[in-house]
Amino acid sequence: MINTIIHKNKVKEKTGSTTITVKVPEDFKLKWDKFCLDNNINKSKTLTATLSYIMDNNG
């Protein structure tokens, strides 16, 4: 389980998108970087999609 602290939650009216900044443990960052590198994944897009999915399906 990832413990996250939401620092800001800005809603951009023009795009309807939400920008969220979260703090994660350093070891998670390293594992995430390695996972994305090993699987040739665009980190920012994948993380954004994951967070969007979590928020949409959990309140």
C-alpha positions as CSV (number, residue, x, y, z in Angstrom):
1,M,0.0,0.0,0.0
2,I,1.3,3.4,-0.9
3,N,0.9,6.2,1.7
4,T,0.3,9.4,-0.1
5,I,0.1,13.0,1.1
6,I,-1.9,15.2,-1.2
7,H,-0.3,18.7,-1.3
8,K,-2.5,20.4,-3.8
9,N,-5.5,19.5,-5.9
10,K,-6.0,22.0,-8.7
11,V,-8.8,21.7,-11.1
12,K,-8.1,23.2,-14.5
13,E,-11.5,24.4,-15.9
14,K,-10.4,24.5,-19.6
15,T,-9.3,20.9,-19.7
16,G,-11.2,19.5,-16.8
17,S,-8.1,17.7,-15.6
18,T,-6.9,17.5,-12.0
19,T,-3.3,18.0,-11.0
20,I,-2.2,16.2,-7.8
21,T,1.2,16.2,-6.2
22,V,2.0,13.3,-3.9
23,K,4.9,12.3,-1.7
24,V,6.0,8.7,-1.9
25,P,8.8,6.9,-0.1
26,E,12.2,7.0,-1.9
27,D,12.2,3.2,-2.3
28,F,8.9,3.4,-4.2
29,K,10.3,6.0,-6.6
30,L,13.2,3.7,-7.3
31,K,11.0,0.7,-7.9
32,W,8.6,2.7,-10.0
33,D,11.5,4.1,-12.2
34,K,12.9,0.5,-12.6
35,F,9.5,-0.9,-13.5
36,C,8.9,1.8,-16.1
37,L,12.4,1.4,-17.5
38,D,12.1,-2.4,-17.7
39,N,8.7,-2.2,-19.4
40,N,9.4,0.8,-21.6
41,I,6.5,2.8,-19.9
42,N,6.0,6.5,-20.0
43,K,6.1,7.2,-16.2
44,S,4.1,10.4,-16.1
45,K,1.3,9.2,-18.3
46,T,1.0,5.8,-16.5
47,L,1.1,7.4,-13.1
48,T,-1.5,10.0,-14.1
49,A,-3.8,7.3,-15.5
50,T,-3.4,5.1,-12.4
51,L,-4.2,8.0,-10.0
52,S,-7.2,8.9,-12.2
53,Y,-8.5,5.4,-12.1
54,I,-8.0,5.1,-8.3
55,M,-9.9,8.4,-7.7
56,D,-12.7,7.6,-10.1
57,N,-13.3,4.2,-8.5
58,N,-12.9,5.1,-4.8
59,G,-15.0,8.1,-4.3
